[in-house]
Amino acid sequence: MIRYMTRLSVAALIACAASLSSTATAQAAYSPPYADIVVDANTGKVLKSSDPDALRYPASLTKMMTLYLVFEELQKGKIRLNTPIRVSAHAASQKPSKLGVKAGQTFTVEQGILAVVTRSANDVATALGEALGGSESHFAEMMTAKARSLGMTRTTYRNANGLPNSQQKTTARDQARLGMALYTHFPQYYHYFSARRFVYGKQVIGSHNRLIGSVRGVDGIKTGFTNASGFNLVSSVHIDGKSLVAVVLGGVSTPARDNRMRQLIATYLPQASSRGNTRALVASQKSIPEPVANASRGSEPVPSLPMADVPVPGARYGSAPALGETAYANDEDDSSASKAISTIAPTPKRRKMTGHHPVPPANVDNTMTFSTKSEAKAESGWTVQIGVANSHSDAMDLLQRAKAKGHAGLKQARPLAVAYGEGSSKVYRARFIGFEDQQAALNACNSLKKSGVSCWAAMQ
């Protein structure tokens, strides 16, 4: 009897080992579809790309567009940094990553921006979307429409945070366009992407973006992760007059993705031009596939990818195969998400889209173009500078103290800290921008001088 039970035990152990081996093999066999692109942001020239127009899941890169629309409303004066945003039950119920705000609570727009940039808070992104669009679904339509106006013809949004939705797709090229547009259109708010920590109540929240502070010149932009998307990253680099925007989609782990981005920056930054200006670029459909998506709700926005290319998101945003234990998180968590697909081979399998799926022509003009058209009221270009500081925060403090004096000429003006110089000689010019004309800038400066604030008005 004992001998018989021993045989059964051995058989059970063998069966269990075989099952575990099969599961491990299935996990190791899956590799998230990979794509990348590196763009010289000064000229728009594409320096390197791999499958830049293949459809991918954006994960938390979605929040770049959420913030684009927030910045646009700030620039129009429809909201302010201290505008309170009320949290709905729907927003509070979003899955992690999240800030943990409860239904009925409020946070300011600025707190929302920082929570999205650092923690990649899904509850906060949803609340911002509801505040600007009336509902998250309508806000997603606004996001898609804005994507079209920026030349992002292959991107469709269905929510404000990047949580699972099989119709929410993008491309590496489209994300590069968005990264360039954020920097070009909103220099006064772009510094938020460099935030390395955010204090909210008793919480001290660190950024998911490990390249900020560790790679010279990197000042943003956004990370993202789901099982189906892999580890995504959009980075911007500004150094010695050169500018790059680089995108990695489908990294197999946080370290692998970050190392790949470091390699791309080190390799292609020397090739970038220190001349040129992306503001001169206009939308052009020559460099991208014809539009295959629209912003209408309820319609299939883009052709579905074959299952072999991208797993269709379910409750786990890639539930087959099941990778790791992170069911919903759409950004890195050191204890779980960053390990979720670390066993996958580092060289992702690539597959060309065939049949009815558009494939970019071989003779495509390899220049990144995007629309610089802004719906906000045009500005004169006149600024009022009140001083120079050694840090961005000190420059912003100067501006806030000046504006707090209540000068009528500064009501519509916006504070902007402009970096100048490099290394130990780097300083920040404290300026007000957004004046209608030269006379408005001069009036504001004269008003400041009467209260003892030195200033001068000039063209940007």
Helices and strands as residue ranges (DSSP letters): H 2-29, E 35-40, E 46-50, G 59-61, H 62-76, E 84-86, H 89-92, E 106-108, H 109-118, H 122-133, H 136-149, H 172-185, G 190-194, E 197-200, E 203-206, E 218-226, E 230-239, E 242-251, H 254-268, G 269-271, G 278-280, G 285-287, G 337-339, E 382-389, H 392-403, G 408-410, E 414-420, G 423-425, E 427-433, H 438-450, E 456-459
